[in-house]
Amino acid sequence: MLILVLLIITALGFDFTNGFHDTGNAMATSIATGALKPKVAVAISAILNLVGAFLSVQVAATITKDVLNIQQTSGDDKGDLVTGLSPTTALLIIFAGLIGGILWNLFTWLFGLPSSSSHALFGGLIGSGLAALGTSGINWHGILSKIIIPAFASPLIACLVAASGTWMVFAITRKVLENRKEAGFRTGQIATASLVSLAHGTGDAQKTMGVIALALISTGHLEASSVSHGLPFWVVMSCAGAIALGTYLGGWRIIRTLGKGLVDISSPQGMSAEASSAAIILTSSAAGMALSTTQVATGSILGSGVGKKGAQVRWVVAGRMVVAWITTLPAAGLVGALCYWIASMLGDVVGSIVIFALLVAAAAYMYWRAQQNKIDATNVNADWDETTDSIIPADKPPTKPKTRRVTSRSESS
């Protein structure tokens, strides 16, 4: 029971990091163009993430059956653990996988890299599953069709859709005065950014629901056949609340990279990018695809730069993101496998406590490091440093106070 409790706490912790890690997907462009003030933007996003989490369970169902082969998928014992797998081992696999996902989320957040929280979670689960069960414990077909293929296709599709939309917007409005154009599209951005937040809630909050459901099924607290019809209210509510809280606190480092680092974005570009992201994320959620909203949003923002004639796209920053995307699955998988080995070597309960303590210590260290070069609502929109392409704003030289020369009477006479 202790392992299950620690697992659920860790799962909600992952949901929290998912919230602040992915806030930028919805609100970065609206903040960058001034359509919304930073704190207002994250508050709206948090509320809509909360609402979106209640709208569907299709992605949650995907998590329980399309990543790990730890349940029977047919016959009278459908939903039971596979032969030879104990509930404790199943819990340790999920627990270690979550830790891999959280630590990768925090690592990429520290450096302002918009990597995929979804793939961090899947990578962690795959790594711990391989460590515990070998290759037979992984649903390779499900991973290929529902995760790998969409991971390659989604940013490309988003880039093309956003580029086409941006080109059309500027072509249609070429005779409109610039100030009227900017003002009008800022209003539109509020609507499209809100839609992306709603879409994010329908997809990403469900991934944590799926993980908790998988743990409950493993311990016999939930029937596998009931997942497709709905989850217990406390599971949905706690996951919705965790992702909403994380979103409200705002992942300012990621928001800065997406809003200022990729493209010097205008309101028409922002609205095109957000509309593209929302359409793709909502479509994938309805199809049960555990899509990376980060990759979709990044592809859309890049597309908005490509679609505007003369726009500057910072390909160095984009290249760093692609490297993070490619390394997410193996890096999170390595941490997940390592955590499983530590837990199984030390014993189930003791091992679980140790890896949970390691998670807390590593998370605290990365948070401390982030505070040394803090990014928040006050400097998230500062000019991008072109010399370093770093999220840290360029230090302005301190202005020297003007000194007034005091003259003596003898000098003045």
N, C-alpha and C positions, 0 to 999 in steps of 0.2 A: 504493500500500500504506500509506503514512503517513496518508493521509486516512481509510482504513478503520480503522486502529489508533486514531486520535484519536476517530473516531466511536464505536467500541466502548467506549472509556474514558468518553466523554461519556454514552453510553447507560446505562452502569452507574452513573455519577454521577446521572443522572435517577432511576434505580431507588432509589438511596440516599436522595435527597430525597423520593421518593414514600413511602419507609418511614417517615421521621420526620415527614413532613407528615400522614400518614394514621393514625398510631398512635392518635390520639384517637378515630377512628371506632369502634374496638373497646373501648378501655380507659378512656375519659374518665369514663363514668358509674360504672364499678367503682371507680375511684380517688376520685371525688367522694363516693361513699357510704361509703367505707372498706372495701368488700368485699375489696379487694386493696391492699397497700402499693404506692406508685408504681413502685419499681424492680422489684418482683416482677411487677407487671402488664406492664411493657414486656418483661421477659424471657420471660414466657409467650407474649406476642404475637409476639415475634421467632421463637421456635421454631415456632409454628404457621404463621406466614407462610412460613417455610422449607419446611415440609411441604406446605402448600397449593400452592406453586409447582409441585410435581411431579404434581399431580392431573389436569390437563387442558391441552389446547393449543387449545381452541376460540376463545378470545379472541385468542390469538397469530395464528391464521389470519385473524381479522377485520382485524387491523391491516395485514396484508400485501396485502389486496385491496379493502377497503371504505373507504379514506381517499384514497389517491392512485391515479391512472391512469398508472402508470409501467410496468406489465407487460401483455403480451398475455394475454387471458383466454380465448381459444378458438383452435382450429386446431392445426396441427402445431407451431407455435412458441409454444404456450401457456407462460407463465411467463417468456419472454424480455422484455427491455426493449422498449418501444414504439419504432416506427421514428423515427429522428432523435434519440433520447435516448442519450447516452453514459453508461457506468458512472460516470465522474467526476462528471457533472452530477447523476446520481441520488444519489450519495453526499453531495454538497454540499446537496441538498434535505433529505435526512434529517438531516444534521449540523446545519444551521441550524435546522431544526424542533425538534430536541432542545434546543438552546440557548434557544430561545424558551420551551419548557416548563420548563426548570430555573430560569430567571430569574424567571418568574412564580411558580413554587412558592416560591422564596426570598423574593420580595417579599411575598406573602400570609402566609407564615410569620412574617416580621418583625413584621407587625401583628396576628398571631394570628387571621387570617381563614381559616376552613376552606373554602377553595375546592377545586375539583376538579383533582387532578393529571392525571387522564385527559384532561379537556378542555384543560388547558394543553398537553399533548403533541399532541393533535389540532389545536389552534389553531396551534401552532408549525409543524406539518407542512403545514397548509392554507396558511398565510402564505408559507412558502418555496416550496411548490408553485405558488401563484399567481404569485410573483415569477419563477419559472423557466419555467413552462409556460403561464401564463394559466389561464383558466377550464376549458379542456379537460383540464388536468392533475389536476382534482379529481373524485372519484367522488361527485357530489352526491346521487345516490340512496342510496348506502351510508351517507353521513353523515346524511342525513335519517332513514332507517329504523333505523339502529343506534346513532346518537349523539344527534341533536337531539330526536327524539320521546321516547326514554327519559329524556333530561335533564329534560324538562318533567314527564313522568308519574311518574318514580320518587320524587321527594320528596313529591309529593302522596299517592301510594299508601302510602308509608312512614308519612306522618303519620296517615292514616286508619286503617291497620292498628294502629299503636302506640296511637293514641287509643282505639280499640275495645278493644284488649288491656288497656290501663291501667284503663279503666272497669270491665271485667269482673273484673280482679284485685281492685280495691278493693270491688266489689260482693260478690264471693264471700268475701272475708276481712274484712268489716266487723265481725264479732263476735270476731275474733282480737285478742288483746292486742298493742299496738303494738310492744313490745320483741320479742316472739316473731315477729311479722310481719317486722320489719326483719332479724332474725337469719336467718330462713329464706330470705328473698329474696336476702340477700347471698350465700348459698351458691349459689342459682340463678344469680345474676349471673356467678359464676366460669365456669359452664358456658356460658352464652349469650355472654359476652364472648369466650371461647375459640373458639366457633363462628364469630363474626364475624371473628376473626383468621385462622382457617382459610379462610373465604370470601374475605377480602381477598387472601390469597396466591394463591388460584386465579384471581382476576381481574386484580389490578394487576401482579403480577410478570410475567404473560404479555404485558402490553402492551410491556414493554421487550424481552422475547424476540421479539415480533413485529417490532419495529424493527430489531433485530440481524439477524433472519432476512431482512428486506427488503434490508438492506445486503449480506448474503452472497449473496442471489439476484441482486442488481444486478451484482455482480462475478464471478458465475459460480461461487462457492464452495458454492452450495447449490441443489438442484433445487426449483423452486416446488411441484411435485406432492408432494414429500415432507413439506411442512409440516403438512398435515392428519393425517399418520400419526405425527408426532413430530419433535422438534428434536434437534440434536446435544447430547450430555450436557453438554459444557462450557458451552453457551449457557444451558441450564436451571439448571445448578449455579451459575454466576456470577451470574445474575439473582436466583436464590433467595437467595444469600449476601448480595448487595448490599441487597436490600429488608429482609432480616432484620437486618443490621447497622444500617441506618437506623432500623428500628423499635426496636431495643434502646437506641439512644442517646436515643430519646424526643423527640418534638416537643412539649415542655412548653407552649409558647405556644398551640398549637392545642388540646392537652388541656385547658388552663385555660379556654379559651373555651367548648368543648363541655360540660365538666363543671360549670363554675361560672357561666358567662356567660349561657346561654340560659334555664335553668330551675333553681330550687333543687330538686334531684332527690332522691328517696328510693329505697330499694332496690326496691320493687315497680315504680316507674316505670322504673328502670334496666333491670331484667330484661325488661320489656315492650318497651322501645326496642331492646335488643340482639337479642331474639328476632325482632322485626320486621325489623331490618336483615339478620340472617343469612339469613332465609328469602328475602328479595328478592334479595340479592346472589348466593346460590347458584343460584337459579332463572335469573337473567340470565346467569351464567357458563355454565350448561349450554346456554343458547340461543345462545351466542356473542355476546351483547350486551356492548359495552365500557361498562358502567355506571359512573357515578361513585359510589364507596362513600361519599365525603364527603357528597354530596347525600342519599343514602339515610339515612346515620346522623343527619344534621342534621334531616331530616324526621321521623325516628323520635323523636328527643329532643323536638322541638317537639310531636309528637303525644302524648308522655307527659305534657307539661304541660297540653295541652288536655283530655286525658282525665281528669285529676284535678281534682275540684271544689275551687275555691279556690286552685289552684296559680298561682304568678306566672310569666308568660312575659315575657321582656325583648324586646319587639318591636323596639326600637331596634337591639339587637345582631343580631337576625334580619334586619332590613332591610339592615344593612351586609353581611351574608353574601350576600344576594340580589344586591346590587349587584356584589359580587365575582364571583358566578356568571355574571352577564350579561356582564361585561367580560372574562372569562377567555379565551374564544375569540378575540375581536378583538385583545386586548392581546398575548397570546402570538403570534398571527399576525403582528402588526406587528413584533415583535422577530425572529421567524423570517424574515420578508421582508427586513428590514434586514440581518440577518446574511448572508443569501444574496447580496444586492447587494454587500456589502463583500467577501465571499470571491470572487465572480465578477469584480469590478472589479480586485482585486489579483492575481488569478491563483490557480489551483487550490490548489497547495501552500502558497504564501505566505499566501493568503487564509484557508486553513484554520487555519494557525498563529495568525494575527492574531485571528480570532474566538474561537479556543480561549483565547488569552491574555486577551481581553476578558471572557470567561466567568469565568475564574479571578479576575480583578481585581474584577469586580462581586460575585461570590460572597463573596470575602474581605471586601469593604466591608460587605455586609449582615450577615455574621457578626459583624464588629466592632461594628456598630451594635446588634445584639441583645445583646451582652455589656454594653452600657452600662446596660440595664435587664433584667437577667438573670432568666429564669423557669426554675426547675429543680424537682427532686423535693422540695426543702425548702419552697417557697412556692407550689406549683401549686394547693394546696387553700386558700390564704388567702381570706378573705372578699372578695367581689366589690365593687368600688368603684361604688356606685350613682350617685355624682355625675358621674363621667366615663364610665362604662361602658367603661373601658379594661382591657386585660389586666394592666396594672401594678397591683399591690396598693397600696392607699392607704397612704401613709407614716404610721406611728404617731409621735406626738411623742415625742422622747426623754425618758425618765424621769430626773428630776434625783435624784442621790444624796442621801440624807438626811444632813444635816450636824449634827453634835453640837456643841452650844455648850459651850465650855470656860470655866469660871468660875474666877476667881482666888480666893485665900483671903480677900482683903478683901471680895469680894462675897458669899462664902458665910457670913461671920461676922456 
